[in-house]
């Protein structure tokens, strides 16, 4: 794997880079001043769910947080307990579900499960005090894309991410990465950017892929909020799942499908994903398209039931992301029997075979159109679903990792 291209730092403006360098010095100073943890077993988890408890937007990371959170009470060993932490106000900081500040104890492990780019930096003093009093600190890192590819994100989201990551590195005894690709990139950042000798532990815990159904009864209920789409059309469709944001490849996919439709191929494109940032023109183009409601469909607020039915019914799933920390739709599609055509990026190579076809990482829209048609013609749904990891497996591995290493 190639190290992160350090010239990418030059894409950030001067003030941002100057502030970043000051933060690097601060991270090094904070890690140097930390007392060592006592060697003892820790059996009480303080799990940060501060974002999802306030608002569940249903994005990929929030679906991961929700899935792991829901499994934790069922997989804890008898000797391990857990409190879920939220933020009641700026004054209170982190509190338990009873509204109490988490008590200091050498038995504690703080688990930064949520992608809390606001609360982790805001309440870093509270977390640092817990660490000073013996609490082990672990944080989940879902990707490093705002760090490595700032051009895909808004200035505010880049700033928030950088402050969050720097705070995590300053405090962490361990970092949990969701793929080996992400783990290698995090290690590269810590080694080359911070020059740390006392680095945090870095472990990889791969995600689950099962979608928990809530109210699903039949196809009519699954598509009730999508009246323009029926099961017959969906069974012929190429499915794309993911928030509409620049790195997800929707723009190139739409360009490719316009060529496919111009060839006379009536292959539907079905998009499931929230409205993201820097894609307003793409969103308008989709909704104003001549094929809207005919061969082009977009659901920006799909339930898990709808998503499950879409994976289980579609002809082919297209995963066109330019970069991912993990790429959950690829696993979900395979687990529900959908053939997959994916961009050939390293993180997706974990499932070579398994009805998975690749197209080149760098490709023109014309060649992508050809690849889609070829994969579509070859695609056949499997009679049985592939057995992949469950969220229970994922939660168990995460808890085992942090309790064994803390």
Buried (B, 14 or more C-beta within 10 A) or exposed (E): EEEBEEEEBEEBEEEBEEBBEEBBEEBBEBBEEBEEBEEEEBBBBBBBBBBBBEEEEBBBBBBBBBBBBEBBEEBBEEEBEBBBBBBEEEEBBBBBEEEEBBBBBBBBBBBBBBBBBBBBBBBBEBBBEBBEEBBBBBBBBBBBBBBBBBEBBEEEBBBBBBBBBBBBBBBBBBBBBBBBBBBBBBBBBBEEBBEBEEBBBBBBBBBBBBBEBEEBEEBEBBBEEBEEBEBEBBEBBBBBBBBBBBBBBBBBBBBBBBBBBEEEBEBBBBBBBBBBBBBEEBBEBBEEBEBBEEBBBBBBEBBBBBBBBBBBBBBBBBBBBBBBBBBBBBBBBBBBBBBBBBBEBBBBEBBEEBBBBBBEEEBEBEBBBBBBBEBBEEBEBEEEBBEBBBBBBBBBBBBBBBBEBB
